[in-house]
C-alpha cells in the first residue's frame, strides 16, 4: 500500500512540475515574441494616424 501511495504522490508531483514548466515556457514566448510584435504593430498604427493628421492639416 505504501508503494502505491508513493507512486501517486510522485505522479502528482510530476504533473504539477510539468504544468509549471509549460506555463513558464508559454510566458517566456509571450514576453519575447508576442509582446514585441504587438508593440511594433501599435507603434506603426500610431505613426499612420500621425501621418494622416499631418496630411489633413496641410
Secondary structure as GFF3:
##gff-version 3
##sequence-region A 1 58
A	DSSP	alpha_helix	2	29	.	.	.	ID=ss1
A	DSSP	pi_helix	30	34	.	.	.	ID=ss2
A	DSSP	alpha_helix	35	57	.	.	.	ID=ss3
###
